């Protein structure tokens, strides 16, 4: 398989996404300055931009125009950023730091962080519904896919399970179901939005869902292995590190396999392997 | 003008909306039960359903099929409900009660209330984008109008101003701008979504915006008069009760005037007057 420099690919996509977000997010404009700053602080704070990269790369894989997928990619990143802001709030994980600096509510106060999260979530749907490079049919599908992935039976549902399972450890299948909702659903939506933009067929959507499942669960397993904690909602409550690493490897192989018949699949295949081998 | 029984109209529309929300909101289904219950607790807790009534009545006024507007009306009510849940949170208004019973975070805990609000906001966009009675063009416009009204330059922006102005009282025009963002924008979207559903022309959209402005600001003024407090963000910091009542009356007249040329305008005209004369 052709070697792809994943660091370079992520850097290029990240530049695209960051400059799009910088242009699309509101700025200046009293009296909302503090809201706009809080939104920008969290959305422009770095991060690897894995999810929006998936949107762009799946659009590319399906032969679509990557520029047309940028508003969708930005929408996905807004949803991801909102989820981090709300997760960090005192009533949730109560985390003072995020990506090596103050979390949003430490920097801007709790009320502004709550509202910045609300505004980013809302803006994601504005971006997707108003993508000028796609027609109403595609924009509607994008909104629907994103809302489904983020909502009560997706990311928010996963968060509720996470809170519940801190009290009572679930069985393994319920644990995996939680990880699917918390993480895999939005990763799936990220891939799906790229394909919607490119007008891909259902077979390709099915392949993307399989890919997203593989890299999404593997991502969580690697997180848990790197974290090393065996208490709480971690795969290490169900298997040892070697077994978890082996499972992540198999999931990654299955992700790579799912897209292997598509020409130009090397970038996404290499990304899956890069995610498996990460050490931080 | 034909007499319209507003209580009866609101009762009928409220029944439609409540039974739609009851059918549309998730229920049962472990392990999310607590999330679904919190969403339902707040969305099915009564309230006059003014906003979704506006959606249905503007659809009717424009000759549209009211049934087709129900998913949009439900979406508007989900956004309204989310805003109440997040407003009541300890870091915002810290309110223990809402509509005569425990606020969502008192009943379900702060984390679940935060997440129930997030889920309702997200679900609003699912409902609007997936309205089976309208085409993708209309559903996209509905999502866009709703996201604009709810977002950083709409309701969330208004909330940020409200927080700011607790510290420094603004001049009157900034105060009115805050009220527009906090309240009028979503009321405007409620009217607009009914018209989008019916395929109304731009002239009717302009009339609806004027109507929404009139009833929206009048609504806030009446709230402030009934509340009677002269401290904080209230119109009584700028004028006395009599002046405020007179302003509300003029705004209501202007709202009624804006739609008076449309056949069947009596229901919405009577609603505007009913809102002006309310005593609670």
Interface residues (C-beta under 8 A of the other chain):
Chain A: X26 X31 X32 X34 X35 X36 X39 X86 X89 X90 X91 X92 X109 X110 X111 X112 X114 X115 X117 X118 X119 X121 X122 X123 X125 X126 X128 X129 X130 X135 X136 X137 X139 X140 X141 X143 X144 X146 X147 X148 X150 X151 X152 X153 X156 X157 X159 X160 X161 X163 X164 X170 X174
Chain B: X26 X31 X32 X34 X35 X36 X39 X86 X89 X90 X91 X92 X109 X110 X111 X112 X114 X115 X117 X118 X119 X121 X122 X123 X125 X126 X128 X129 X130 X135 X136 X137 X139 X140 X141 X143 X144 X146 X147 X148 X150 X151 X152 X153 X156 X157 X159 X160 X161 X163 X164 X170 X174 X178
